[in-house]
Amino acid sequence: MAGYHTRWARPEVRPDDPERIAIQEALAFGKAVYDRRTSLHLTVEELAQRAGMAVDEIECLEEGGTTPTVALLRHMAAALDADVRLTSGHDLGSVWFETHAA
């Protein structure tokens, strides 16, 4: 018997869901690290060495699998020779690294 399941309902998406926000923050942080690393022409291995981390940790971070903490933001900013910038949003552009001011 084929048909439509009209009683199935998609769960309501709440933009303020803490789990959703945590995922968005991790993705934004990973993108910011990737963008800065590639702008410096660093390999994952080179960044891992600079940061004193394992290559797997950097890869996980860049893929959005690491929850950003203040300590980690500072650590990565130092490894990337940059200042970290944040906005109040949770979109992909809400975290970025800027070259130190001269």
QUIQUIUR-V538161 format. One record per backbone hydrogen bond with DSSP energy under -0.5 kcal/mol. CO is the residue of the C=O (numbers start at 1). NH is the residue of the N-H. E is the energy in kcal/mol with one decimal. If there is no record, write none. Layout:
{{CO:NH:E} {CO:NH:E}}
//
This chain:
{{4:6:-1.2} {5:8:-1.4} {12:14:-0.6} {13:15:-0.6} {14:17:-1.8} {17:21:-2.3} {18:22:-2.3} {19:23:-1.9} {20:24:-2.3} {21:25:-2.6} {22:26:-2.2} {23:27:-2.3} {24:28:-2.4} {25:29:-2.4} {26:30:-2.4} {27:31:-2.4} {28:32:-2.2} {29:33:-2.3} {30:34:-2.5} {31:35:-3.1} {32:36:-2.3} {33:37:-2.8} {34:38:-2.7} {35:39:-1.9} {36:40:-1.5} {37:42:-2.5} {38:41:-1.0} {43:47:-2.2} {44:48:-2.6} {45:49:-2.2} {46:50:-2.4} {47:51:-2.7} {48:52:-1.0} {48:53:-2.6} {54:58:-1.8} {55:59:-2.6} {56:60:-2.4} {57:61:-2.3} {58:62:-2.8} {59:63:-1.5} {60:65:-2.8} {61:64:-1.6} {69:73:-2.7} {70:74:-2.4} {71:75:-2.3} {72:76:-2.7} {73:77:-2.2} {74:78:-2.2} {75:79:-2.1} {76:80:-1.9} {77:82:-2.6} {78:81:-1.3} {81:100:-0.8} {83:98:-3.0} {85:96:-2.0} {91:94:-2.0} {94:87:-2.1} {96:85:-3.1} {98:83:-3.2}}
//
